Amino acid sequence: MNMSGTCVIAGGGPAGAVLGLLLARSGIEVTLLEKHKDFLRDFRGDTLHPSTLQVMDELGLADRVAALPHRKTTAFWLFTDDGRRTPVASLKGLKSKYPYIAFVPQWDFLNLVTEAAREYPNFRLIMEAEVTGVIREGGAAKGVRYRDAAGEHELRATLTVGADGRGSDVRRAAGLVPVERGAPMDVVWFRLPREPGDFEDSFLRVSSGNMMVAINRETYWQLAYLIPKGAFEKLKAQGIEELRASVARLLPFLAPRTGELEGFGEVGVLRVALNRLRHWYRPGLLLIGDAAHAMSPIFGVGINLAVQDAVATANILAEPLREGHVPVALLRKIQRRRTLPTVITQSAQQFVQNRLIRPALDGSRGPTRLPFNPSRVPLLTAVARRFLGLGVLPEHVRTRPHPPSG
């Protein structure tokens, strides 16, 4: 089966879904391919920062986002062995219509965005569609080959976008390899019940050799246990009892509830990566989001960088796509525009990895000695509030609604 279209996007995560919506809204024929049968996968990043909330507002979707189950937070806390609770990040005072972070299940956000895109007849979403190759003609990408339940297909397009995450099939098919920046940790995800009287805000717990992030999900705590890079198999070999014991040591108030964690079947693991491509594009092909630059979970900004990539891409390419031609110079322009935010954010993540996470995990700082005084950490300054809330070079929707072609 062969089909054609103006743009094909591989990957229905935040970058791909938002780009699909923006292009469809601009009157462009766009097909979004998602390899899974739905968006429901546990332990995905789901922090919507003010920059993303502003984009949703500019698209007229603020009310729909507000109607989703979510929790707002303006502060993130650090708990140490001496019992101190110190605010290490705050958005209070941020000059924004949305001076808070919204914790929204990512599947709800993606369903909202793709449902909004489906309101345009020139948008098509194909689920359970796995990209198997990139169509090349005359040295340029001309679409993709993909497989679904019905078999093998070719989908030709003026522009092919790889937004399919850090394990990108499109990137691999194009022969592009990211440069690794390194990460000292992986993250083990699981959940335990939350009860009335528990601490309200999300927080980071640091102890010698151990770190855990606790995110308030109203009825449960989503817990992120940081472990040394590649140590998950060792943790599994020690048994679920050892993980329960670690939780009880770090968060004694959860000790009576650790029995709810029955086994490693209820545990997810994120193999943390921090990397970026030297070149995000080839003729007819563009990589955005984690496919172009995998972000560490530090600061929880991965979704927001991906959305910003999508907005910049639509702003620059919508008009050329309507004309049926995307010059390489414009693909280069997108990379140039989005490289500075990527590099600065990844550099900040590397700083935290090297100054806080690595020493804490190897126990070199002692149980309560932190590599910096939280009261002096730059995240408490006005510049850092802007960095956390709005990011570097925040994008705004410049495309206008356009009647769909045909």
C-alpha positions as CSV (number, residue, x, y, z in Angstrom):
1,M,0.0,0.0,0.0
2,N,1.5,3.4,-1.0
3,M,0.3,6.8,0.3
4,S,1.6,10.3,-0.1
5,G,1.4,13.4,1.9
6,T,3.2,16.7,2.6
7,C,4.7,15.8,5.9
8,V,5.1,12.5,7.8
9,I,6.1,12.5,11.4
10,A,7.4,9.4,13.2
11,G,6.7,9.4,16.9
12,G,3.6,10.4,18.8
13,G,5.4,11.9,21.8
14,P,5.2,15.6,22.8
15,A,7.4,16.8,19.9
16,G,5.6,14.8,17.2
17,A,2.1,15.3,18.5
18,V,2.5,19.1,18.9
19,L,4.2,19.4,15.5
20,G,1.4,17.4,13.9
21,L,-1.2,19.7,15.4
22,L,0.6,22.9,14.4
23,L,1.1,21.8,10.8
24,A,-2.5,20.5,10.5
25,R,-3.7,23.8,11.9
26,S,-1.7,25.5,9.2
27,G,-3.5,23.6,6.4
28,I,-0.7,21.1,5.7
29,E,-1.4,17.4,5.0
30,V,0.3,15.6,7.8
31,T,0.5,12.0,8.9
32,L,1.6,11.0,12.4
33,L,2.9,7.5,13.0
34,E,3.0,6.0,16.5
35,K,4.4,2.6,17.0
36,H,2.3,1.7,20.1
37,K,-1.4,1.0,20.2
38,D,-2.0,3.9,22.7
39,F,-0.2,6.6,24.7
40,L,-0.7,4.8,28.0
41,R,2.8,4.0,29.3
42,D,3.6,4.4,33.0
43,F,6.5,6.5,34.3
44,R,6.8,8.9,31.4
45,G,7.9,12.5,32.0
46,D,4.8,14.6,32.6
47,T,5.8,18.1,33.9
48,L,4.3,20.9,31.8
49,H,6.3,24.0,32.5
50,P,5.0,27.5,32.0
51,S,6.6,27.6,28.5
52,T,4.5,24.7,27.4
53,L,1.3,26.0,29.1
54,Q,1.8,29.2,27.2
55,V,2.0,27.4,23.9
56,M,-1.2,25.6,24.7
57,D,-2.8,28.9,25.5
58,E,-1.7,30.4,22.2
59,L,-3.3,27.4,20.5
60,G,-6.6,28.0,22.3
61,L,-6.2,24.8,24.3
62,A,-5.6,26.2,27.8
63,D,-9.1,25.3,29.0
64,R,-8.8,21.8,27.8
65,V,-5.4,21.4,29.5
66,A,-6.8,22.8,32.7
67,A,-9.6,20.3,32.6
68,L,-7.1,17.4,32.7
69,P,-6.3,15.7,36.0
70,H,-3.3,17.6,37.2
71,R,-1.5,19.1,40.2
72,K,0.2,22.5,40.3
73,T,3.4,23.2,42.1
74,T,5.6,26.3,42.5
75,A,8.3,24.8,44.6
76,F,10.6,21.7,44.8
77,W,12.1,20.7,48.1
78,L,15.3,18.9,49.3
79,F,15.2,16.6,52.3
80,T,18.5,15.6,54.0
81,D,19.5,13.2,56.8
82,D,19.4,15.9,59.4
83,G,15.6,16.4,58.8
84,R,15.9,19.7,57.0
85,R,13.5,20.6,54.4
86,T,14.9,23.2,52.1
87,P,13.2,24.7,49.0
88,V,15.8,24.3,46.2
89,A,13.6,25.5,43.3
90,S,10.8,28.0,43.2
91,L,8.7,29.6,40.5
92,K,7.3,32.2,42.8
93,G,7.8,35.6,41.3
94,L,8.0,34.3,37.7
95,K,6.5,36.8,35.3
96,S,4.2,34.5,33.4
97,K,0.5,33.9,32.9
98,Y,1.3,30.4,34.2
99,P,3.7,30.8,37.1
100,Y,3.7,27.1,38.1
101,I,4.5,23.6,36.9
102,A,1.5,21.3,36.1
103,F,2.0,17.6,36.7
104,V,-0.2,16.1,33.9
105,P,-0.1,12.4,33.0
106,Q,1.6,12.4,29.6
107,W,-0.9,10.1,28.0
108,D,-3.7,12.6,28.9
109,F,-1.7,15.4,27.3
110,L,-0.9,13.4,24.2
111,N,-4.6,12.4,23.8
112,L,-5.6,16.0,24.1
113,V,-3.2,17.2,21.5
114,T,-4.0,14.5,19.0
115,E,-7.7,14.9,19.5
116,A,-7.3,18.6,18.8
117,A,-5.3,17.7,15.6
118,R,-8.0,15.3,14.5
119,E,-10.4,18.3,14.2
120,Y,-8.5,19.1,11.0
121,P,-9.4,16.8,8.1
122,N,-5.8,17.1,6.8
123,F,-4.4,15.3,9.9
124,R,-4.1,11.5,10.1
125,L,-2.9,9.5,13.0
126,I,-1.9,5.9,12.5
127,M,-1.3,3.8,15.6
128,E,0.8,0.6,15.8
129,A,2.9,1.9,12.9
130,E,6.6,1.1,13.2
131,V,9.0,2.8,10.9
132,T,11.3,0.3,9.2
133,G,13.2,2.6,6.8
134,V,13.5,6.0,5.1
135,I,12.7,6.3,1.4
136,R,15.6,8.0,-0.4
137,E,15.6,9.4,-3.9
138,G,18.3,11.6,-5.4
139,G,20.1,11.9,-2.1
140,A,17.0,13.2,-0.2
141,A,14.5,11.7,2.1
142,K,11.1,11.2,0.4
143,G,9.1,9.6,3.2
144,V,9.2,6.4,5.2
145,R,8.5,2.7,5.1
146,Y,6.5,1.4,8.0
147,R,4.8,-1.8,9.3
148,D,1.4,-2.1,10.9
149,A,-1.1,-4.9,11.5
150,A,-2.1,-4.7,7.8
151,G,1.4,-5.2,6.5
152,E,4.2,-3.1,5.0
153,H,3.6,0.4,3.6
154,E,5.3,3.3,1.9
155,L,4.4,6.8,2.9
156,R,5.9,9.5,0.6
157,A,6.2,13.1,1.8
158,T,7.9,16.4,1.1
159,L,9.3,16.4,4.7
160,T,10.1,13.5,7.0
161,V,10.4,14.3,10.7
162,G,11.9,11.9,13.2
163,A,10.3,12.6,16.6
164,D,10.5,9.1,17.8
165,G,12.6,9.4,21.0
166,R,16.0,8.6,22.1
167,G,15.9,5.2,20.4
168,S,14.8,6.8,17.1
169,D,14.1,4.3,14.3
170,V,14.2,7.2,11.8
171,R,17.6,8.4,13.1
172,R,19.0,4.9,12.9
173,A,17.6,4.4,9.3
174,A,19.2,7.7,8.3
175,G,22.6,6.6,9.7
176,L,22.8,9.5,12.2
177,V,24.6,8.8,15.6
178,P,24.4,11.2,18.5
179,V,27.4,12.3,20.6
180,E,27.1,11.0,24.1
181,R,27.6,13.4,27.0
182,G,27.4,10.9,29.7
183,A,25.2,10.3,32.7
184,P,26.2,8.7,36.1
185,M,22.8,7.3,36.9
186,D,19.7,5.4,35.8
187,V,16.3,5.8,37.3
188,V,14.1,3.1,38.8
189,W,10.4,4.1,38.8
190,F,7.6,2.7,40.9
191,R,4.7,3.9,43.0
192,L,3.4,3.6,46.6
193,P,0.1,4.8,48.2
194,R,-0.2,8.4,49.4
195,E,-2.2,9.1,52.5
196,P,-3.8,12.2,54.1
197,G,-1.2,14.1,56.1
198,D,1.7,13.3,53.8
199,F,3.9,16.2,52.7
200,E,2.2,18.1,49.9
201,D,4.9,19.1,47.5
202,S,7.2,16.9,45.4
203,F,10.7,16.6,46.8
204,L,14.2,15.2,46.5
205,R,15.6,13.0,49.3
206,V,19.4,12.9,49.4
207,S,21.5,10.6,51.6
208,S,25.0,9.1,51.4
209,G,24.9,6.7,48.4
210,N,21.2,7.2,47.8
211,M,18.8,9.6,46.1
212,M,15.1,9.5,45.6
213,V,12.6,11.8,44.0
214,A,9.0,11.7,45.3
215,I,6.2,13.2,43.1
216,N,2.8,13.8,44.6
217,R,0.1,12.1,42.4
218,E,-2.7,12.8,44.9
219,T,-3.6,9.2,45.5
220,Y,0.0,7.8,45.2
221,W,3.6,8.8,45.3
222,Q,5.5,8.3,42.1
223,L,9.0,7.5,43.2
224,A,12.2,7.8,41.2
225,Y,15.1,5.9,42.9
226,L,18.4,7.0,41.4
227,I,21.0,4.2,41.0
228,P,24.5,4.1,39.5
229,K,24.5,3.7,35.8
230,G,24.0,0.1,34.8
231,A,23.2,-1.1,38.3
232,F,19.6,-2.2,37.7
233,E,20.4,-5.9,37.1
234,K,22.3,-5.9,40.4
235,L,19.4,-4.3,42.2
236,K,17.0,-7.0,40.8
237,A,19.4,-9.7,41.9
238,Q,19.2,-8.4,45.4
239,G,15.5,-8.9,45.4
240,I,12.5,-6.6,45.9
241,E,13.1,-6.7,49.7
242,E,16.3,-4.6,49.2
243,L,14.4,-2.0,47.2
244,R,11.7,-1.9,49.9
245,A,14.4,-1.5,52.6
246,S,16.0,1.4,50.7
247,V,12.6,3.2,50.5
248,A,12.1,2.7,54.3
249,R,15.6,4.1,55.0
250,L,15.1,7.2,52.9
251,L,11.5,7.8,53.5
252,P,10.5,6.3,56.9
253,F,6.9,7.5,56.6
254,L,6.5,5.1,53.6
255,A,8.0,2.1,55.5
256,P,4.6,0.6,56.4
257,R,3.5,0.8,52.8
258,T,6.4,-0.8,51.1
259,G,4.7,-4.2,51.1
260,E,2.4,-2.7,48.3
261,L,5.4,-3.1,46.0
262,E,5.1,-6.8,45.3
263,G,7.8,-7.3,42.7
264,F,9.9,-5.9,39.9
265,G,7.0,-6.4,37.6
266,E,5.7,-3.1,39.1
267,V,9.0,-1.3,38.5
268,G,10.2,0.6,35.4
269,V,13.7,1.6,34.6
270,L,14.9,4.6,32.6
271,R,18.3,4.2,31.2
272,V,19.3,7.8,31.4
273,A,21.0,9.3,28.3
274,L,22.4,12.8,27.6
275,N,23.4,13.3,24.0
276,R,22.8,15.3,20.9
277,L,23.3,15.0,17.2
278,R,25.9,17.1,15.4
279,H,23.5,17.4,12.5
280,W,19.7,17.3,13.0
281,Y,18.9,17.1,9.4
282,R,19.5,15.7,5.9
283,P,17.8,16.9,2.7
284,G,14.1,16.2,3.3
285,L,14.6,15.0,6.8
286,L,14.6,16.6,10.3
287,L,15.1,15.2,13.8
288,I,13.6,16.9,16.8
289,G,13.0,16.3,20.5
290,D,14.8,13.3,22.1
291,A,15.6,12.0,18.6
292,A,17.9,15.0,18.2
293,H,19.0,15.5,21.8
294,A,18.2,13.1,24.6
295,M,17.8,15.0,27.9
296,S,18.5,13.9,31.4
297,P,15.4,13.9,33.7
298,I,17.1,16.7,35.8
299,F,14.8,19.7,35.9
300,G,12.0,17.7,34.2
301,V,12.3,19.8,31.1
302,G,12.4,17.1,28.4
303,I,8.7,17.5,27.3
304,N,9.2,21.3,27.2
305,L,12.3,21.2,25.0
306,A,10.5,18.9,22.7
307,V,7.4,21.1,22.4
308,Q,9.7,24.1,21.8
309,D,11.4,22.2,19.0
310,A,8.0,21.5,17.5
311,V,6.9,25.2,17.6
312,A,10.1,26.4,16.1
313,T,9.8,23.8,13.3
314,A,6.3,24.8,12.4
315,N,7.1,28.5,12.5
316,I,9.9,28.1,10.1
317,L,8.5,25.4,7.8
318,A,4.8,25.9,7.5
319,E,4.9,28.3,4.5
320,P,7.5,26.3,2.6
321,L,5.6,23.1,3.2
322,R,2.4,24.6,1.7
323,E,4.5,25.5,-1.4
324,G,5.8,21.9,-1.5
325,H,9.5,22.5,-1.0
326,V,11.7,22.6,2.1
327,P,15.2,23.9,1.4
328,V,18.0,22.4,3.5
329,A,18.9,25.9,4.6
330,L,15.6,26.1,6.5
331,L,16.3,22.7,8.2
332,R,19.7,24.1,9.2
333,K,18.0,27.2,10.5
334,I,15.9,25.1,12.9
335,Q,19.0,23.4,14.3
336,R,20.8,26.7,14.7
337,R,17.8,28.2,16.6
338,R,17.3,25.2,18.9
339,T,21.0,24.4,19.5
340,L,21.5,27.2,22.1
341,P,18.6,26.1,24.4
342,T,19.7,22.5,24.0
343,V,23.4,23.1,24.9
344,I,22.7,25.4,27.8
345,T,20.1,23.0,29.3
346,Q,22.3,20.0,28.8
347,S,25.3,21.9,30.4
348,A,23.1,22.7,33.4
349,Q,22.1,19.1,33.7
350,Q,25.7,17.9,33.4
351,F,26.6,20.4,36.2
352,V,24.0,18.9,38.5
353,Q,25.0,15.3,37.6
354,N,28.7,16.0,38.3
355,R,28.3,18.2,41.4
356,L,25.3,16.6,43.2
357,I,24.2,13.2,41.7
358,R,27.6,11.5,41.2
359,P,29.0,12.4,44.6
360,A,25.8,11.5,46.3
361,L,25.5,8.1,44.6
362,D,29.1,7.1,45.4
363,G,28.8,8.4,49.0
364,S,31.8,10.7,48.8
365,R,30.1,13.6,50.4
366,G,28.9,11.9,53.5
367,P,25.2,11.6,54.6
368,T,24.3,15.3,54.7
369,R,27.2,17.2,53.1
370,L,25.9,18.6,49.8
371,P,28.2,19.9,47.1
372,F,26.7,23.3,47.4
373,N,24.6,25.3,49.8
374,P,20.9,25.1,48.6
375,S,20.3,28.7,49.8
376,R,22.9,29.9,47.3
377,V,22.0,27.6,44.4
378,P,21.3,29.6,41.2
379,L,17.8,28.0,40.9
380,L,16.7,30.5,43.6
381,T,17.7,33.6,41.5
382,A,15.4,35.4,39.1
383,V,17.4,34.2,36.2
384,A,17.2,30.6,37.3
385,R,13.4,30.9,37.8
386,R,13.1,32.0,34.3
387,F,15.4,29.2,33.1
388,L,13.3,26.6,35.0
389,G,9.9,28.0,34.0
390,L,10.4,29.4,30.5
391,G,13.7,27.9,29.4
392,V,16.2,29.4,27.0
393,L,14.7,31.1,24.0
394,P,11.1,30.2,24.6
395,E,9.1,29.8,21.3
396,H,5.7,31.3,20.6
397,V,3.2,30.1,18.0
398,R,3.6,32.3,14.9
399,T,1.6,30.1,12.5
400,R,-1.9,31.1,11.8
401,P,-4.9,28.8,11.2
402,H,-5.2,28.1,7.5
403,P,-8.0,26.4,5.6
404,P,-7.0,22.8,4.9
405,S,-6.0,22.0,1.3
406,G,-8.3,20.1,-0.9
